[in-house]
């Protein structure tokens, strides 16, 4: 069975018990988490740090892929 690749933010929401729970933990709205899910990354870098600390997901998996491409030496999760 093929698994759909998940973005870092999707994995973070799943680990937190869903988008609303992740929003609650971060002190943001559910709409914030929903919009991050839609675009596939977390725009504010300070939130990237918080989510990475909360979930253990590498920072590079949570940022804009264009930013991540600037740092090829950082290993990305192969499930993305």
N, CA, C and O atoms as a Tripos MOL2 file, in Angstrom:
@<TRIPOS>MOLECULE
protein
  320   319    80     0     0
PROTEIN
NO_CHARGES

@<TRIPOS>ATOM
      1 N           0.8420   -1.1740    0.0000 N.3       1 UNK1
      2 CA          0.0000    0.0000    0.0000 C.3       1 UNK1
      3 C           0.8880    1.2400    0.0000 C.2       1 UNK1
      4 O           1.7960    1.3560    0.8230 O.2       1 UNK1
      5 N           0.6250    2.1750   -0.9320 N.am      2 UNK2
      6 CA          1.3960    3.4110   -1.0150 C.3       2 UNK2
      7 C           0.9070    4.3960    0.0280 C.2       2 UNK2
      8 O          -0.2930    4.6210    0.1800 O.2       2 UNK2
      9 N           1.8440    4.9730    0.7350 N.am      3 UNK3
     10 CA          1.5070    6.0370    1.6750 C.3       3 UNK3
     11 C           1.7100    7.3670    0.9860 C.2       3 UNK3
     12 O           2.6980    7.5640    0.2790 O.2       3 UNK3
     13 N           0.7750    8.2800    1.1900 N.am      4 UNK4
     14 CA          0.9260    9.6150    0.6520 C.3       4 UNK4
     15 C           2.0110   10.3260    1.4480 C.2       4 UNK4
     16 O           1.9480   10.3590    2.6770 O.2       4 UNK4
     17 N           3.0080   10.8960    0.7700 N.am      5 UNK5
     18 CA          4.0400   11.6220    1.5060 C.3       5 UNK5
     19 C           3.4300   12.7730    2.2980 C.2       5 UNK5
     20 O           2.5160   13.4500    1.8270 O.2       5 UNK5
     21 N           3.9360   12.9800    3.4760 N.am      6 UNK6
     22 CA          3.4280   14.0550    4.3080 C.3       6 UNK6
     23 C           4.4620   15.1570    4.4180 C.2       6 UNK6
     24 O           5.6680   14.9110    4.4280 O.2       6 UNK6
     25 N           3.9530   16.3870    4.4990 N.am      7 UNK7
     26 CA          4.8370   17.5090    4.7550 C.3       7 UNK7
     27 C           5.1810   17.5130    6.2350 C.2       7 UNK7
     28 O           4.5540   16.8120    7.0290 O.2       7 UNK7
     29 N           6.1680   18.2950    6.5960 N.am      8 UNK8
     30 CA          6.5290   18.4090    8.0010 C.3       8 UNK8
     31 C           5.3870   18.9270    8.8520 C.2       8 UNK8
     32 O           5.1950   18.4640    9.9770 O.2       8 UNK8
     33 N           4.6250   19.8820    8.3340 N.am      9 UNK9
     34 CA          3.5200   20.4360    9.1050 C.3       9 UNK9
     35 C           2.4110   19.4070    9.2710 C.2       9 UNK9
     36 O           1.7620   19.3770   10.3170 O.2       9 UNK9
     37 N           2.1760   18.5660    8.2740 N.am     10 UNK10
     38 CA          1.1790   17.5090    8.4180 C.3      10 UNK10
     39 C           1.6070   16.5100    9.4920 C.2      10 UNK10
     40 O           0.7890   16.0630   10.2970 O.2      10 UNK10
     41 N           2.8780   16.1700    9.4960 N.am     11 UNK11
     42 CA          3.3790   15.2480   10.5260 C.3      11 UNK11
     43 C           3.2740   15.8820   11.9060 C.2      11 UNK11
     44 O           2.9170   15.2120   12.8750 O.2      11 UNK11
     45 N           3.5850   17.1750   11.9960 N.am     12 UNK12
     46 CA          3.5120   17.8740   13.2850 C.3      12 UNK12
     47 C           2.0840   17.8890   13.8080 C.2      12 UNK12
     48 O           1.8530   17.6450   14.9920 O.2      12 UNK12
     49 N           1.1310   18.1730   12.9380 N.am     13 UNK13
     50 CA         -0.2750   18.1920   13.3550 C.3      13 UNK13
     51 C          -0.7080   16.8090   13.8210 C.2      13 UNK13
     52 O          -1.4070   16.6810   14.8270 O.2      13 UNK13
     53 N          -0.3020   15.7900   13.1030 N.am     14 UNK14
     54 CA         -0.6560   14.4230   13.4990 C.3      14 UNK14
     55 C          -0.0620   14.0800   14.8630 C.2      14 UNK14
     56 O          -0.7310   13.4720   15.6990 O.2      14 UNK14
     57 N           1.1860   14.4680   15.0870 N.am     15 UNK15
     58 CA          1.8430   14.1870   16.3670 C.3      15 UNK15
     59 C           1.1660   14.9210   17.5200 C.2      15 UNK15
     60 O           1.1490   14.4300   18.6490 O.2      15 UNK15
     61 N           0.6070   16.0980   17.2350 N.am     16 UNK16
     62 CA         -0.0420   16.9020   18.2790 C.3      16 UNK16
     63 C          -1.4700   16.4480   18.5450 C.2      16 UNK16
     64 O          -2.0900   16.8870   19.5140 O.2      16 UNK16
     65 N          -1.9970   15.5720   17.6920 N.am     17 UNK17
     66 CA         -3.3730   15.1390   17.8520 C.3      17 UNK17
     67 C          -4.3390   15.8710   16.9440 C.2      17 UNK17
     68 O          -5.5500   15.8380   17.1610 O.2      17 UNK17
     69 N          -3.8050   16.5360   15.9200 N.am     18 UNK18
     70 CA         -4.6220   17.2560   14.9450 C.3      18 UNK18
     71 C          -4.2480   18.7250   14.8860 C.2      18 UNK18
     72 O          -3.5870   19.2600   15.7760 O.2      18 UNK18
     73 N          -4.6910   19.3590   13.8120 N.am     19 UNK19
     74 CA         -4.4030   20.7840   13.6090 C.3      19 UNK19
     75 C          -4.8890   21.6780   14.7370 C.2      19 UNK19
     76 O          -4.1530   22.5640   15.1720 O.2      19 UNK19
     77 N          -6.1330   21.4670   15.2340 N.am     20 UNK20
     78 CA         -6.5980   22.3090   16.3340 C.3      20 UNK20
     79 C          -5.7460   22.1770   17.6040 C.2      20 UNK20
     80 O          -5.5110   23.1590   18.3080 O.2      20 UNK20
     81 N          -5.2960   20.9670   17.8800 N.am     21 UNK21
     82 CA         -4.4350   20.7710   19.0650 C.3      21 UNK21
     83 C          -3.0800   21.4500   18.8660 C.2      21 UNK21
     84 O          -2.5530   22.0750   19.7870 O.2      21 UNK21
     85 N          -2.5180   21.3260   17.6600 N.am     22 UNK22
     86 CA         -1.2450   21.9910   17.3820 C.3      22 UNK22
     87 C          -1.4050   23.4950   17.5420 C.2      22 UNK22
     88 O          -0.5450   24.1550   18.1230 O.2      22 UNK22
     89 N          -2.4990   24.0360   17.0300 N.am     23 UNK23
     90 CA         -2.7660   25.4710   17.1700 C.3      23 UNK23
     91 C          -2.8290   25.8580   18.6450 C.2      23 UNK23
     92 O          -2.2720   26.8760   19.0550 O.2      23 UNK23
     93 N          -3.5040   25.0440   19.4250 N.am     24 UNK24
     94 CA         -3.6270   25.3120   20.8630 C.3      24 UNK24
     95 C          -2.2580   25.3120   21.5360 C.2      24 UNK24
     96 O          -1.9550   26.2070   22.3250 O.2      24 UNK24
     97 N          -1.4300   24.3150   21.2290 N.am     25 UNK25
     98 CA         -0.0920   24.2400   21.8190 C.3      25 UNK25
     99 C           0.7570   25.4580   21.4740 C.2      25 UNK25
    100 O           1.5550   25.9250   22.2870 O.2      25 UNK25
    101 N           0.5730   25.9690   20.2450 N.am     26 UNK26
    102 CA          1.3920   27.0850   19.7720 C.3      26 UNK26
    103 C           0.7970   28.4500   20.1000 C.2      26 UNK26
    104 O           1.4640   29.4750   19.9580 O.2      26 UNK26
    105 N          -0.4600   28.4610   20.5370 N.am     27 UNK27
    106 CA         -1.1090   29.7330   20.8270 C.3      27 UNK27
    107 C          -1.4650   30.5090   19.5720 C.2      27 UNK27
    108 O          -1.4500   31.7400   19.5680 O.2      27 UNK27
    109 N          -1.7890   29.7760   18.4950 N.am     28 UNK28
    110 CA         -2.2120   30.4010   17.2400 C.3      28 UNK28
    111 C          -3.6140   29.9070   16.9170 C.2      28 UNK28
    112 O          -4.1430   29.0310   17.6020 O.2      28 UNK28
    113 N          -4.2130   30.4680   15.8780 N.am     29 UNK29
    114 CA         -5.5460   30.0300   15.4920 C.3      29 UNK29
    115 C          -5.4820   28.7460   14.6670 C.2      29 UNK29
    116 O          -4.4530   28.4110   14.0790 O.2      29 UNK29
    117 N          -6.6030   28.0470   14.6420 N.am     30 UNK30
    118 CA         -6.7010   26.8590   13.7810 C.3      30 UNK30
    119 C          -6.5200   27.2560   12.3240 C.2      30 UNK30
    120 O          -5.9960   26.4850   11.5190 O.2      30 UNK30
    121 N          -6.9600   28.4680   11.9920 N.am     31 UNK31
    122 CA         -6.8110   28.9560   10.6220 C.3      31 UNK31
    123 C          -5.3320   29.0890   10.2400 C.2      31 UNK31
    124 O          -4.9560   28.8310    9.0970 O.2      31 UNK31
    125 N          -4.4930   29.4960   11.2110 N.am     32 UNK32
    126 CA         -3.0520   29.5570   10.9370 C.3      32 UNK32
    127 C          -2.5350   28.1830   10.5330 C.2      32 UNK32
    128 O          -1.8650   28.0370    9.5110 O.2      32 UNK32
    129 N          -2.8480   27.1880   11.3370 N.am     33 UNK33
    130 CA         -2.3630   25.8340   11.0530 C.3      33 UNK33
    131 C          -2.9470   25.3240    9.7360 C.2      33 UNK33
    132 O          -2.2530   24.6690    8.9600 O.2      33 UNK33
    133 N          -4.2080   25.6210    9.4860 N.am     34 UNK34
    134 CA         -4.8380   25.2100    8.2290 C.3      34 UNK34
    135 C          -4.1020   25.8310    7.0340 C.2      34 UNK34
    136 O          -3.8240   25.1460    6.0500 O.2      34 UNK34
    137 N          -3.7920   27.1130    7.1220 N.am     35 UNK35
    138 CA         -3.1040   27.7690    6.0010 C.3      35 UNK35
    139 C          -1.6970   27.2070    5.8290 C.2      35 UNK35
    140 O          -1.2210   27.0780    4.7010 O.2      35 UNK35
    141 N          -1.0270   26.8740    6.9240 N.am     36 UNK36
    142 CA          0.2990   26.2540    6.8170 C.3      36 UNK36
    143 C           0.1850   24.9020    6.1270 C.2      36 UNK36
    144 O           1.0280   24.5490    5.3020 O.2      36 UNK36
    145 N          -0.8510   24.1500    6.4590 N.am     37 UNK37
    146 CA         -1.0850   22.8610    5.8120 C.3      37 UNK37
    147 C          -1.3160   23.0300    4.3200 C.2      37 UNK37
    148 O          -0.8060   22.2450    3.5210 O.2      37 UNK37
    149 N          -2.0800   24.0470    3.9360 N.am     38 UNK38
    150 CA         -2.3750   24.2770    2.5210 C.3      38 UNK38
    151 C          -1.1170   24.5550    1.7170 C.2      38 UNK38
    152 O          -0.9640   24.0580    0.6020 O.2      38 UNK38
    153 N          -0.2050   25.3580    2.2890 N.am     39 UNK39
    154 CA          1.0060   25.6980    1.5340 C.3      39 UNK39
    155 C           2.1380   24.7010    1.7690 C.2      39 UNK39
    156 O           3.1060   24.6740    1.0090 O.2      39 UNK39
    157 N           2.0220   23.8780    2.8220 N.am     40 UNK40
    158 CA          2.9900   22.8140    3.0500 C.3      40 UNK40
    159 C           4.1900   23.1710    3.9010 C.2      40 UNK40
    160 O           5.1150   22.3700    4.0350 O.2      40 UNK40
    161 N           4.1890   24.3540    4.4750 N.am     41 UNK41
    162 CA          5.2920   24.7430    5.3530 C.3      41 UNK41
    163 C           4.8220   25.8380    6.2870 C.2      41 UNK41
    164 O           3.7110   26.3500    6.1520 O.2      41 UNK41
    165 N           5.6780   26.1950    7.2400 N.am     42 UNK42
    166 CA          5.3480   27.2140    8.2340 C.3      42 UNK42
    167 C           6.1030   28.4910    7.8820 C.2      42 UNK42
    168 O           7.3300   28.5130    7.9740 O.2      42 UNK42
    169 N           5.4030   29.5630    7.4790 N.am     43 UNK43
    170 CA          6.0950   30.7830    7.0720 C.3      43 UNK43
    171 C           6.8850   31.4890    8.1800 C.2      43 UNK43
    172 O           8.0480   31.8220    7.9550 O.2      43 UNK43
    173 N           6.3140   31.7320    9.3590 N.am     44 UNK44
    174 CA          7.1120   32.4570   10.3530 C.3      44 UNK44
    175 C           8.1870   31.5560   10.9650 C.2      44 UNK44
    176 O           7.8780   30.5320   11.5750 O.2      44 UNK44
    177 N           9.4340   31.9440   10.7970 N.am     45 UNK45
    178 CA         10.5330   31.0980   11.2650 C.3      45 UNK45
    179 C          10.5280   30.8790   12.7740 C.2      45 UNK45
    180 O          11.0010   29.8440   13.2430 O.2      45 UNK45
    181 N          10.0010   31.8360   13.5460 N.am     46 UNK46
    182 CA          9.9370   31.6140   14.9870 C.3      46 UNK46
    183 C           8.9920   30.4580   15.3120 C.2      46 UNK46
    184 O           9.2060   29.7380   16.2870 O.2      46 UNK46
    185 N           7.9520   30.2760   14.5020 N.am     47 UNK47
    186 CA          7.0360   29.1450   14.7100 C.3      47 UNK47
    187 C           7.6970   27.8360   14.2980 C.2      47 UNK47
    188 O           7.4310   26.7920   14.8930 O.2      47 UNK47
    189 N           8.5520   27.8840   13.2870 N.am     48 UNK48
    190 CA          9.2920   26.6810   12.8850 C.3      48 UNK48
    191 C          10.0630   26.1420   14.0820 C.2      48 UNK48
    192 O          10.0370   24.9430   14.3620 O.2      48 UNK48
    193 N          10.7400   27.0260   14.7750 N.am     49 UNK49
    194 CA         11.5210   26.6230   15.9410 C.3      49 UNK49
    195 C          10.6230   25.9830   17.0030 C.2      49 UNK49
    196 O          10.9680   24.9480   17.5730 O.2      49 UNK49
    197 N           9.4780   26.6010   17.2630 N.am     50 UNK50
    198 CA          8.5470   26.0710   18.2640 C.3      50 UNK50
    199 C           8.0400   24.6850   17.8820 C.2      50 UNK50
    200 O           8.0100   23.7800   18.7170 O.2      50 UNK50
    201 N           7.6400   24.5180   16.6190 N.am     51 UNK51
    202 CA          7.1080   23.2300   16.1730 C.3      51 UNK51
    203 C           8.2030   22.1680   16.2050 C.2      51 UNK51
    204 O           7.9550   21.0340   16.6140 O.2      51 UNK51
    205 N           9.3950   22.5240   15.7820 N.am     52 UNK52
    206 CA         10.5110   21.5720   15.8100 C.3      52 UNK52
    207 C          10.8080   21.1250   17.2440 C.2      52 UNK52
    208 O          11.0530   19.9450   17.4910 O.2      52 UNK52
    209 N          10.7850   22.0580   18.1720 N.am     53 UNK53
    210 CA         11.0310   21.7300   19.5780 C.3      53 UNK53
    211 C           9.9180   20.8570   20.1330 C.2      53 UNK53
    212 O          10.1820   19.8980   20.8580 O.2      53 UNK53
    213 N           8.6910   21.1800   19.8010 N.am     54 UNK54
    214 CA          7.5270   20.4490   20.3010 C.3      54 UNK54
    215 C           7.4700   19.0200   19.7650 C.2      54 UNK54
    216 O           7.1200   18.0950   20.4980 O.2      54 UNK54
    217 N           7.8120   18.8380   18.4880 N.am     55 UNK55
    218 CA          7.6040   17.5480   17.8320 C.3      55 UNK55
    219 C           8.8680   16.7470   17.5480 C.2      55 UNK55
    220 O           8.8080   15.5320   17.3580 O.2      55 UNK55
    221 N          10.0100   17.4230   17.5190 N.am     56 UNK56
    222 CA         11.2390   16.7400   17.1390 C.3      56 UNK56
    223 C          11.4430   16.6520   15.6340 C.2      56 UNK56
    224 O          12.4210   16.0610   15.1740 O.2      56 UNK56
    225 N          10.5310   17.2330   14.8640 N.am     57 UNK57
    226 CA         10.6780   17.2430   13.4050 C.3      57 UNK57
    227 C          11.7790   18.2380   13.0410 C.2      57 UNK57
    228 O          11.7820   19.3610   13.5450 O.2      57 UNK57
    229 N          12.7130   17.8440   12.1760 N.am     58 UNK58
    230 CA         13.8040   18.7550   11.8050 C.3      58 UNK58
    231 C          13.2950   20.0710   11.2200 C.2      58 UNK58
    232 O          12.3280   20.0970   10.4580 O.2      58 UNK58
    233 N          13.9590   21.1520   11.5890 N.am     59 UNK59
    234 CA         13.5980   22.4860   11.0830 C.3      59 UNK59
    235 C          13.4690   22.4950    9.5620 C.2      59 UNK59
    236 O          12.5360   23.0850    9.0180 O.2      59 UNK59
    237 N          14.3940   21.8470    8.8870 N.am     60 UNK60
    238 CA         14.4440   21.8920    7.4220 C.3      60 UNK60
    239 C          13.1790   21.3000    6.8050 C.2      60 UNK60
    240 O          12.8240   21.6480    5.6780 O.2      60 UNK60
    241 N          12.4930   20.4080    7.5280 N.am     61 UNK61
    242 CA         11.2580   19.8110    7.0210 C.3      61 UNK61
    243 C          10.0510   20.7190    7.2060 C.2      61 UNK61
    244 O           8.9730   20.4270    6.6890 O.2      61 UNK61
    245 N          10.2180   21.8080    7.9330 N.am     62 UNK62
    246 CA          9.1030   22.6880    8.2570 C.3      62 UNK62
    247 C           9.1360   24.0300    7.5280 C.2      62 UNK62
    248 O           8.1710   24.7910    7.5920 O.2      62 UNK62
    249 N          10.2330   24.3260    6.8400 N.am     63 UNK63
    250 CA         10.3700   25.6310    6.1880 C.3      63 UNK63
    251 C          10.0120   25.5590    4.7110 C.2      63 UNK63
    252 O           9.8650   24.4790    4.1380 O.2      63 UNK63
    253 N           9.8760   26.7280    4.1140 N.am     64 UNK64
    254 CA          9.6070   26.8630    2.6860 C.3      64 UNK64
    255 C          10.6670   26.0770    1.9090 C.2      64 UNK64
    256 O          11.8600   26.2490    2.1610 O.2      64 UNK64
    257 N          10.2580   25.2200    0.9730 N.am     65 UNK65
    258 CA         11.2250   24.4450    0.1940 C.3      65 UNK65
    259 C          12.2580   25.3040   -0.5300 C.2      65 UNK65
    260 O          13.3810   24.8540   -0.7600 O.2      65 UNK65
    261 N          11.8920   26.5420   -0.8930 N.am     66 UNK66
    262 CA         12.8600   27.4320   -1.5470 C.3      66 UNK66
    263 C          13.9690   27.8240   -0.5740 C.2      66 UNK66
    264 O          15.1260   27.9600   -0.9700 O.2      66 UNK66
    265 N          13.6170   28.0040    0.6820 N.am     67 UNK67
    266 CA         14.6330   28.2940    1.6990 C.3      67 UNK67
    267 C          15.4700   27.0470    1.9630 C.2      67 UNK67
    268 O          16.6940   27.1200    2.0650 O.2      67 UNK67
    269 N          14.8030   25.9150    2.0700 N.am     68 UNK68
    270 CA         15.5050   24.6610    2.3130 C.3      68 UNK68
    271 C          16.5170   24.3640    1.2090 C.2      68 UNK68
    272 O          17.5870   23.8190    1.4790 O.2      68 UNK68
    273 N          16.1850   24.7200   -0.0290 N.am     69 UNK69
    274 CA         17.0780   24.4730   -1.1630 C.3      69 UNK69
    275 C          18.3850   25.2520   -1.0440 C.2      69 UNK69
    276 O          19.3840   24.8830   -1.6610 O.2      69 UNK69
    277 N          18.3830   26.3170   -0.2590 N.am     70 UNK70
    278 CA         19.6090   27.1010   -0.0560 C.3      70 UNK70
    279 C          20.6020   26.3800    0.8460 C.2      70 UNK70
    280 O          21.7690   26.7630    0.9230 O.2      70 UNK70
    281 N          20.1340   25.3260    1.5340 N.am     71 UNK71
    282 CA         20.9650   24.6040    2.4910 C.3      71 UNK71
    283 C          20.9690   23.1120    2.1780 C.2      71 UNK71
    284 O          20.4720   22.3120    2.9710 O.2      71 UNK71
    285 N          21.5270   22.7290    1.0240 N.am     72 UNK72
    286 CA         21.4820   21.3180    0.6180 C.3      72 UNK72
    287 C          22.2460   20.3940    1.5670 C.2      72 UNK72
    288 O          22.0330   19.1820    1.5620 O.2      72 UNK72
    289 N          23.1180   20.9570    2.3680 N.am     73 UNK73
    290 CA         23.8930   20.1120    3.2810 C.3      73 UNK73
    291 C          23.0430   19.6010    4.4580 C.2      73 UNK73
    292 O          23.4350   18.6690    5.1600 O.2      73 UNK73
    293 N          21.8890   20.2200    4.6550 N.am     74 UNK74
    294 CA         20.9920   19.7560    5.7160 C.3      74 UNK74
    295 C          20.1340   18.6320    5.1650 C.2      74 UNK74
    296 O          19.4940   18.7750    4.1230 O.2      74 UNK74
    297 N          20.1290   17.5320    5.8640 N.am     75 UNK75
    298 CA         19.4100   16.3610    5.3800 C.3      75 UNK75
    299 C          17.9060   16.5170    5.5780 C.2      75 UNK75
    300 O          17.4400   16.8370    6.6710 O.2      75 UNK75
    301 N          17.1670   16.2910    4.5230 N.am     76 UNK76
    302 CA         15.7070   16.3250    4.5730 C.3      76 UNK76
    303 C          15.1890   14.9350    4.8990 C.2      76 UNK76
    304 O          15.8470   13.9330    4.6170 O.2      76 UNK76
    305 N          14.0110   14.8820    5.4900 N.am     77 UNK77
    306 CA         13.3520   13.6110    5.7810 C.3      77 UNK77
    307 C          12.9660   12.9710    4.4630 C.2      77 UNK77
    308 O          12.4180   13.6420    3.5890 O.2      77 UNK77
    309 N          13.2390   11.6990    4.3050 N.am     78 UNK78
    310 CA         12.9660   11.0240    3.0360 C.3      78 UNK78
    311 C          11.4930   10.7300    2.8290 C.2      78 UNK78
    312 O          11.1080   10.3010    1.7420 O.2      78 UNK78
    313 N          10.6550   10.9450    3.8380 N.am     79 UNK79
    314 CA          9.2190   10.7110    3.6790 C.3      79 UNK79
    315 C           8.4940   11.8930    3.0640 C.2      79 UNK79
    316 O           7.2780   11.8440    2.8750 O.2      79 UNK79
    317 N           9.2140   12.9410    2.7530 N.am     80 UNK80
    318 CA          8.5770   14.1360    2.2030 C.3      80 UNK80
    319 C           8.7300   14.1500    0.7080 C.2      80 UNK80
    320 O           8.2610   15.0770    0.0480 O.2      80 UNK80
@<TRIPOS>BOND
     1     1     2 1
     2     2     3 1
     3     3     4 2
     4     3     5 am
     5     5     6 1
     6     6     7 1
     7     7     8 2
     8     7     9 am
     9     9    10 1
    10    10    11 1
    11    11    12 2
    12    11    13 am
    13    13    14 1
    14    14    15 1
    15    15    16 2
    16    15    17 am
    17    17    18 1
    18    18    19 1
    19    19    20 2
    20    19    21 am
    21    21    22 1
    22    22    23 1
    23    23    24 2
    24    23    25 am
    25    25    26 1
    26    26    27 1
    27    27    28 2
    28    27    29 am
    29    29    30 1
    30    30    31 1
    31    31    32 2
    32    31    33 am
    33    33    34 1
    34    34    35 1
    35    35    36 2
    36    35    37 am
    37    37    38 1
    38    38    39 1
    39    39    40 2
    40    39    41 am
    41    41    42 1
    42    42    43 1
    43    43    44 2
    44    43    45 am
    45    45    46 1
    46    46    47 1
    47    47    48 2
    48    47    49 am
    49    49    50 1
    50    50    51 1
    51    51    52 2
    52    51    53 am
    53    53    54 1
    54    54    55 1
    55    55    56 2
    56    55    57 am
    57    57    58 1
    58    58    59 1
    59    59    60 2
    60    59    61 am
    61    61    62 1
    62    62    63 1
    63    63    64 2
    64    63    65 am
    65    65    66 1
    66    66    67 1
    67    67    68 2
    68    67    69 am
    69    69    70 1
    70    70    71 1
    71    71    72 2
    72    71    73 am
    73    73    74 1
    74    74    75 1
    75    75    76 2
    76    75    77 am
    77    77    78 1
    78    78    79 1
    79    79    80 2
    80    79    81 am
    81    81    82 1
    82    82    83 1
    83    83    84 2
    84    83    85 am
    85    85    86 1
    86    86    87 1
    87    87    88 2
    88    87    89 am
    89    89    90 1
    90    90    91 1
    91    91    92 2
    92    91    93 am
    93    93    94 1
    94    94    95 1
    95    95    96 2
    96    95    97 am
    97    97    98 1
    98    98    99 1
    99    99   100 2
   100    99   101 am
   101   101   102 1
   102   102   103 1
   103   103   104 2
   104   103   105 am
   105   105   106 1
   106   106   107 1
   107   107   108 2
   108   107   109 am
   109   109   110 1
   110   110   111 1
   111   111   112 2
   112   111   113 am
   113   113   114 1
   114   114   115 1
   115   115   116 2
   116   115   117 am
   117   117   118 1
   118   118   119 1
   119   119   120 2
   120   119   121 am
   121   121   122 1
   122   122   123 1
   123   123   124 2
   124   123   125 am
   125   125   126 1
   126   126   127 1
   127   127   128 2
   128   127   129 am
   129   129   130 1
   130   130   131 1
   131   131   132 2
   132   131   133 am
   133   133   134 1
   134   134   135 1
   135   135   136 2
   136   135   137 am
   137   137   138 1
   138   138   139 1
   139   139   140 2
   140   139   141 am
   141   141   142 1
   142   142   143 1
   143   143   144 2
   144   143   145 am
   145   145   146 1
   146   146   147 1
   147   147   148 2
   148   147   149 am
   149   149   150 1
   150   150   151 1
   151   151   152 2
   152   151   153 am
   153   153   154 1
   154   154   155 1
   155   155   156 2
   156   155   157 am
   157   157   158 1
   158   158   159 1
   159   159   160 2
   160   159   161 am
   161   161   162 1
   162   162   163 1
   163   163   164 2
   164   163   165 am
   165   165   166 1
   166   166   167 1
   167   167   168 2
   168   167   169 am
   169   169   170 1
   170   170   171 1
   171   171   172 2
   172   171   173 am
   173   173   174 1
   174   174   175 1
   175   175   176 2
   176   175   177 am
   177   177   178 1
   178   178   179 1
   179   179   180 2
   180   179   181 am
   181   181   182 1
   182   182   183 1
   183   183   184 2
   184   183   185 am
   185   185   186 1
   186   186   187 1
   187   187   188 2
   188   187   189 am
   189   189   190 1
   190   190   191 1
   191   191   192 2
   192   191   193 am
   193   193   194 1
   194   194   195 1
   195   195   196 2
   196   195   197 am
   197   197   198 1
   198   198   199 1
   199   199   200 2
   200   199   201 am
   201   201   202 1
   202   202   203 1
   203   203   204 2
   204   203   205 am
   205   205   206 1
   206   206   207 1
   207   207   208 2
   208   207   209 am
   209   209   210 1
   210   210   211 1
   211   211   212 2
   212   211   213 am
   213   213   214 1
   214   214   215 1
   215   215   216 2
   216   215   217 am
   217   217   218 1
   218   218   219 1
   219   219   220 2
   220   219   221 am
   221   221   222 1
   222   222   223 1
   223   223   224 2
   224   223   225 am
   225   225   226 1
   226   226   227 1
   227   227   228 2
   228   227   229 am
   229   229   230 1
   230   230   231 1
   231   231   232 2
   232   231   233 am
   233   233   234 1
   234   234   235 1
   235   235   236 2
   236   235   237 am
   237   237   238 1
   238   238   239 1
   239   239   240 2
   240   239   241 am
   241   241   242 1
   242   242   243 1
   243   243   244 2
   244   243   245 am
   245   245   246 1
   246   246   247 1
   247   247   248 2
   248   247   249 am
   249   249   250 1
   250   250   251 1
   251   251   252 2
   252   251   253 am
   253   253   254 1
   254   254   255 1
   255   255   256 2
   256   255   257 am
   257   257   258 1
   258   258   259 1
   259   259   260 2
   260   259   261 am
   261   261   262 1
   262   262   263 1
   263   263   264 2
   264   263   265 am
   265   265   266 1
   266   266   267 1
   267   267   268 2
   268   267   269 am
   269   269   270 1
   270   270   271 1
   271   271   272 2
   272   271   273 am
   273   273   274 1
   274   274   275 1
   275   275   276 2
   276   275   277 am
   277   277   278 1
   278   278   279 1
   279   279   280 2
   280   279   281 am
   281   281   282 1
   282   282   283 1
   283   283   284 2
   284   283   285 am
   285   285   286 1
   286   286   287 1
   287   287   288 2
   288   287   289 am
   289   289   290 1
   290   290   291 1
   291   291   292 2
   292   291   293 am
   293   293   294 1
   294   294   295 1
   295   295   296 2
   296   295   297 am
   297   297   298 1
   298   298   299 1
   299   299   300 2
   300   299   301 am
   301   301   302 1
   302   302   303 1
   303   303   304 2
   304   303   305 am
   305   305   306 1
   306   306   307 1
   307   307   308 2
   308   307   309 am
   309   309   310 1
   310   310   311 1
   311   311   312 2
   312   311   313 am
   313   313   314 1
   314   314   315 1
   315   315   316 2
   316   315   317 am
   317   317   318 1
   318   318   319 1
   319   319   320 2
@<TRIPOS>SUBSTRUCTURE
     1 UNK1         2 RESIDUE 1 A UNK
     2 UNK2         6 RESIDUE 1 A UNK
     3 UNK3        10 RESIDUE 1 A UNK
     4 UNK4        14 RESIDUE 1 A UNK
     5 UNK5        18 RESIDUE 1 A UNK
     6 UNK6        22 RESIDUE 1 A UNK
     7 UNK7        26 RESIDUE 1 A UNK
     8 UNK8        30 RESIDUE 1 A UNK
     9 UNK9        34 RESIDUE 1 A UNK
    10 UNK10       38 RESIDUE 1 A UNK
    11 UNK11       42 RESIDUE 1 A UNK
    12 UNK12       46 RESIDUE 1 A UNK
    13 UNK13       50 RESIDUE 1 A UNK
    14 UNK14       54 RESIDUE 1 A UNK
    15 UNK15       58 RESIDUE 1 A UNK
    16 UNK16       62 RESIDUE 1 A UNK
    17 UNK17       66 RESIDUE 1 A UNK
    18 UNK18       70 RESIDUE 1 A UNK
    19 UNK19       74 RESIDUE 1 A UNK
    20 UNK20       78 RESIDUE 1 A UNK
    21 UNK21       82 RESIDUE 1 A UNK
    22 UNK22       86 RESIDUE 1 A UNK
    23 UNK23       90 RESIDUE 1 A UNK
    24 UNK24       94 RESIDUE 1 A UNK
    25 UNK25       98 RESIDUE 1 A UNK
    26 UNK26      102 RESIDUE 1 A UNK
    27 UNK27      106 RESIDUE 1 A UNK
    28 UNK28      110 RESIDUE 1 A UNK
    29 UNK29      114 RESIDUE 1 A UNK
    30 UNK30      118 RESIDUE 1 A UNK
    31 UNK31      122 RESIDUE 1 A UNK
    32 UNK32      126 RESIDUE 1 A UNK
    33 UNK33      130 RESIDUE 1 A UNK
    34 UNK34      134 RESIDUE 1 A UNK
    35 UNK35      138 RESIDUE 1 A UNK
    36 UNK36      142 RESIDUE 1 A UNK
    37 UNK37      146 RESIDUE 1 A UNK
    38 UNK38      150 RESIDUE 1 A UNK
    39 UNK39      154 RESIDUE 1 A UNK
    40 UNK40      158 RESIDUE 1 A UNK
    41 UNK41      162 RESIDUE 1 A UNK
    42 UNK42      166 RESIDUE 1 A UNK
    43 UNK43      170 RESIDUE 1 A UNK
    44 UNK44      174 RESIDUE 1 A UNK
    45 UNK45      178 RESIDUE 1 A UNK
    46 UNK46      182 RESIDUE 1 A UNK
    47 UNK47      186 RESIDUE 1 A UNK
    48 UNK48      190 RESIDUE 1 A UNK
    49 UNK49      194 RESIDUE 1 A UNK
    50 UNK50      198 RESIDUE 1 A UNK
    51 UNK51      202 RESIDUE 1 A UNK
    52 UNK52      206 RESIDUE 1 A UNK
    53 UNK53      210 RESIDUE 1 A UNK
    54 UNK54      214 RESIDUE 1 A UNK
    55 UNK55      218 RESIDUE 1 A UNK
    56 UNK56      222 RESIDUE 1 A UNK
    57 UNK57      226 RESIDUE 1 A UNK
    58 UNK58      230 RESIDUE 1 A UNK
    59 UNK59      234 RESIDUE 1 A UNK
    60 UNK60      238 RESIDUE 1 A UNK
    61 UNK61      242 RESIDUE 1 A UNK
    62 UNK62      246 RESIDUE 1 A UNK
    63 UNK63      250 RESIDUE 1 A UNK
    64 UNK64      254 RESIDUE 1 A UNK
    65 UNK65      258 RESIDUE 1 A UNK
    66 UNK66      262 RESIDUE 1 A UNK
    67 UNK67      266 RESIDUE 1 A UNK
    68 UNK68      270 RESIDUE 1 A UNK
    69 UNK69      274 RESIDUE 1 A UNK
    70 UNK70      278 RESIDUE 1 A UNK
    71 UNK71      282 RESIDUE 1 A UNK
    72 UNK72      286 RESIDUE 1 A UNK
    73 UNK73      290 RESIDUE 1 A UNK
    74 UNK74      294 RESIDUE 1 A UNK
    75 UNK75      298 RESIDUE 1 A UNK
    76 UNK76      302 RESIDUE 1 A UNK
    77 UNK77      306 RESIDUE 1 A UNK
    78 UNK78      310 RESIDUE 1 A UNK
    79 UNK79      314 RESIDUE 1 A UNK
    80 UNK80      318 RESIDUE 1 A UNK
